[in-house]
Amino acid sequence: MVDWQMIYKQAKEWVVEAGDLIKKSLENELTIETKRNAKDLVTNVDKEIETFFYHKIQSSFAEHRIIGEESKGHDISDLSGIVWIIDPIDGTMNFVNQGRFFAISVGIYEEGIGKIGITYDVTRDEMFHCLSGNGFYMDDKRINTLKPFKMDEALIAVNSGLMMENRSFDYKIIHKLIRDARGSRHLGTATIQLAYVAAGILDCYFSTKISPWDIAAGRVFLNEVGGELTNFKGQELEVLERTSIIASKPGFHEIFFRDYLREK
């Protein structure tokens, strides 16, 4: 039988240890490369932290599989067994340009079901974490089940690419949504924004081109507190797909698809 409490405790300890390594790296010069385009960055630290997790997991849980953003497990096409899905630094552009507002993200799944989620905001030393069925926490504070919200009181996070003409979504709908809301934000890190929705700090979050490691932790959080997470068509997400997302407190999806998409 799987000892999930032990895995949960160990994963949190490793995340904090990895965070300390990242903090120390801020004192050194970074090696920066691009991936798909000039805005898609990777550093030597991203790679080193992913390797750190790989060795830790392999030494303690050799039967577990690992998918990491930078290189590990990209040939994995199913979620049989126990799979760790890791983003060593979510918000690499923030890490490079600002030295803050980035996070380590770890999601652990069993047979495709999210069991553990951890998002660690490194420079704020703030951890969002959840063992499924045991509550969602911001550090030591347990977060209550989410409640519906009023649109004119909403704080919405939107990926900046959706604010202009794009191939994913009608940006005019996003403009109307923001006009109706109290305010909008774009933080530059998917895993923190998902944690903020689950914690009630944000009311909803729209993004496109989201990869499994961006949302592996966040979907565990949202499931635990009654949040909603779909693609732009309102469909449930496949864990391993690259997709668009709408994450929100309960009730928003019904309002959005009824009142906003109807006007398209």
N, C-alpha and C positions, 0 to 999 in steps of 0.2 A: 504493500500500500504506500502511496506517495505521501511523504511528510511535507505538506505544503507550508506549514508554519516554519519549519526549518529552512526551506528554500526561500521563503519570504524574508526571513531574518538575514540569511546569507546574502541575498540579492541587495538588500538595503545597505548592508555593510560594504559590499563591493562598490556600490554606487557612490557612497561617501568617499571611499578610498580613491576612486577614479576622479572624483571632484577635486580632491586635494592635489592630485597629479596635474590636473588642468590649471588650477590656481598657480602652482609653481611654474608652469609653462609660460604664464603671462609675463614672467620676468625675462624670457628669452626671445630671440628673434624667430619668427615663424617661417616655415617653408610653405608657400601657398601655390596651389595648382588650381586649374579650372577643369570642370568635367564636361557637361553638355554645352555650356556657354559661359560667358565671362561673369555671369551673376551666380553661377553654380560652383561654389568654391569647396575645396577640401585642403586641409592642412596636414602637416606631419603629426599634429596632436590628435586630430580625428582618427588617423590610422593607428597611432600608438594606443589610444584608449580602446579602440575596437579590439586590438590584439590583446590588451590587458584582460578584457572580459573573456575573450576566446580561451586564453590559457587558464583563467580561473574556473570557468565552467567545465572545460575539458578535464581538469584535474579533479574536480569534485563530483561532476555529474556526466561521466563519459558517455552515457546513453542518450543524453539530451542533444538536440540539434540546435544550430545557431544561424540566424540570419542577421547580418550587419549591413548597414548602409554602404560601407566603403568597399567591401570585397567578400565577406564571409557568407556562404550559403546561398549565393545567387542562383544556384542550380536547383534549389529546393522548390518543388512544385506542388507539394501537399503539406498538410499540417498534422500528419499522423504522429503519435507519440507526444513528447514534450518538446516544444520549440521556443527558444528565446529569440525575440525580435528586438534588435538594439540599434539605436541611433546614438553614437558616441558623443556627438555634439549637434544638437538640433538648433539651428540658428548660427551656422558657421559665419555668415556675413556679419552678424552682430559681434561674434567672437573676434573676427579679424579687425573690423572697423571701430568697434566701441569697447571691446574687452568686457562686455556685460550683456545681460539679457539673452542668454543661451542656456541650454539644458541638456542633461543626459536623460535619455528615454529608454526604458526597458519594459517590454511586455512579454509575459510568459504564458504560453497557450498549451492546452492539453486537448488533443484531438479536435483542434480548431476552436476550442472554447477558451476565452480569456480567463485566466486564473489569478494573475498578478499583474499589476501596473505600477510603475514608479516613474515619476518625472521629478528630476532634481535640478532646480534653478541654482546653478553653481555659485555665482557671486552673491546672491541673496541668502545662500545657505537655507533654502526653503524646499522641503520635500513634500510632494503630493504622492500618496501611496495607497494601495488597496490590495487586499487579499479577498477575492470574490466571496461574498456571503458574510464577510466580517467587517464591513464598513469602509468608507472612503475617508481619508484623513489628509489634512494639511498640517504637516508636522505632527503634533500630538492632539490637534483639535479634530474631532469627528464632525463631518459635514452631514447635515440633515438631507433627507429626500428633497429634491428640487420641487418648487411650486411654479405654476404658470405666472406670466408677467404681462404687463400692459405695454403695448407697442410704444406709446409716447413716453414711457419711462425706461425704455430699453437702451442698453449699451451694446453695440454690435461690433464685432471684429470682422474685417473684410480684407482678404488678400488684395494687394494693390493692383494686381493684374486684372481683377474683375471690375475695376473702376473705369476702365477704358475699353474701347472696342476689342473684342477677343472672340475666339472660336468656341469657347466653352459655354457662354451665357450672355444674355442680353443685358449689357451694362446699364441700360436705362431703368431696368427693374431694380437693380442695386441702388441706383441714385434715388429712386422713389422710396425705397426701404429706408435709406439713411435719412432722407428728409423727414420721414414719419417718426423715426426713433429719436431718443434724447441725444445720442452721440455715437460716434464710430471710432474705432481704433484699428491699427495694424501693428502688431508687435514683432513680426519677423521670426516667430518660432511657433510652429504648429502645436507641438506638444504642450507648451505652456498655455496657449490659448484654449486648447481642449480642457486642460486642467482647470483653467479659470471658469469655463462654462460649467463644468461639473461642480466647482466650488461656489457657484453663484456670483462670481466676480464679474463675469460677462454673461449676457443673456443668450447670444448666439454667435456663431462663427461660420463664415463662408470661406472656402478656399478651393483652388483647383490644383491639379497635378500633385496630388498628395500620395506619397508612397507608404507601404505597410509600416515601416519603422517610424513614420511621422505620427501615426495614430494608434499604434499597438497598445500603448499604455492608456491613452485617452478613452478608447472604447471600453476598457475595463472600468474606468472611473464612471463614465456615463451610464453604463449598465447598472452600476451599483446604486446610483442616486436617482434613477428614473429619468435620465436625460434621453434625448433623441439624436440619432446619428444615421444619416442616409446620404445617397448621392443626390445630384441635382434633379433627378427624376423621382425622388422620394423612395427609392429602392434600398433595401438593406445592402450593406457593403460586403463584398468578399474580402477576406482578411489579406490575401496576397495580391490584390489588384492595385494598380495605380489609378486614382480616380479623383473626382470632385467630391466635396463633402459639405453638408450642412449639419452642424452640431448645435443643439439648443436645449433650453429648458423645455419641459413638457408643454404641449399645446401650440408651439410656434409653427411647426410644420403644417398643421391644419390651416392656420391663418394664412401662412405664406402661399401655399398651393391654391387656396380658395380665393384669396383677395388680391394677390399680386400677379401670379402667373395667369390668372383669368384675363387680366388687362393686356397681356402681351399681344 
